[in-house]
């Protein structure tokens, strides 16, 4: 654990990208559930993960725009 800590301190910017990506993913999930509720659709974590994996690699801004079309299927 100590070596991990020192790597984090020495190269802190490497981990910032992952941390930022995590928060974007959390926001995407919240938006997915919010839009599903607005459409009166009950949804699950499985539905969100299916959406995320089916969309493939894409910027989060594009993924947010694709939520309505996925939910209408």
C-alpha positions in Angstrom: 0.0 0.0 0.0 2.8 2.4 0.8 4.3 2.0 -2.7 0.9 2.7 -4.2 0.7 5.8 -2.2 4.1 7.1 -3.3 3.3 6.4 -7.0 0.1 8.4 -6.6 1.9 11.3 -5.0 4.7 11.2 -7.6 2.5 11.0 -10.7 -0.8 12.4 -9.4 -2.0 13.6 -12.9 -2.3 10.0 -14.2 -5.1 9.2 -11.7 -7.0 12.4 -12.3 -8.2 11.2 -15.7 -9.7 8.1 -14.2 -11.2 10.0 -11.3 -12.8 12.5 -13.7 -14.1 9.7 -15.9 -15.7 8.0 -12.9 -17.7 11.1 -12.1 -18.8 11.5 -15.8 -20.0 7.9 -15.7 -21.9 8.5 -12.5 -23.5 11.6 -14.1 -24.4 9.6 -17.2 -26.1 6.9 -15.0 -28.1 9.6 -13.1 -29.2 11.1 -16.4 -30.2 7.7 -17.7 -32.4 7.0 -14.7 -33.8 10.6 -14.8 -34.8 10.3 -18.4 -36.3 6.8 -17.8 -38.4 8.1 -14.9 -39.6 11.1 -17.1 -40.8 8.6 -19.7 -42.4 6.4 -17.1 -40.1 3.6 -17.7 -38.9 1.4 -14.8 -35.2 0.6 -15.3 -32.4 -1.2 -13.6 -28.6 -1.1 -13.4 -28.6 -3.9 -15.9 -30.4 -1.7 -18.4 -27.9 1.1 -17.9 -24.9 -1.2 -18.3 -26.5 -2.7 -21.4 -26.9 0.8 -22.8 -23.3 1.8 -21.9 -21.8 -1.4 -23.5 -24.0 -1.3 -26.6 -23.0 2.3 -27.4 -19.4 1.4 -27.5 -16.5 3.9 -27.1 -17.9 7.4 -27.4 -17.6 10.7 -25.6 -20.0 11.2 -22.7 -21.7 14.1 -24.4 -22.7 11.7 -27.3 -23.8 9.0 -24.9 -26.1 11.4 -23.1 -27.7 12.3 -26.5 -28.3 8.6 -27.2 -30.2 7.8 -24.0 -33.7 8.7 -25.4 -33.3 6.6 -28.5 -32.2 3.6 -26.3 -35.0 4.0 -23.9 -37.6 4.1 -26.6 -36.6 0.7 -27.9 
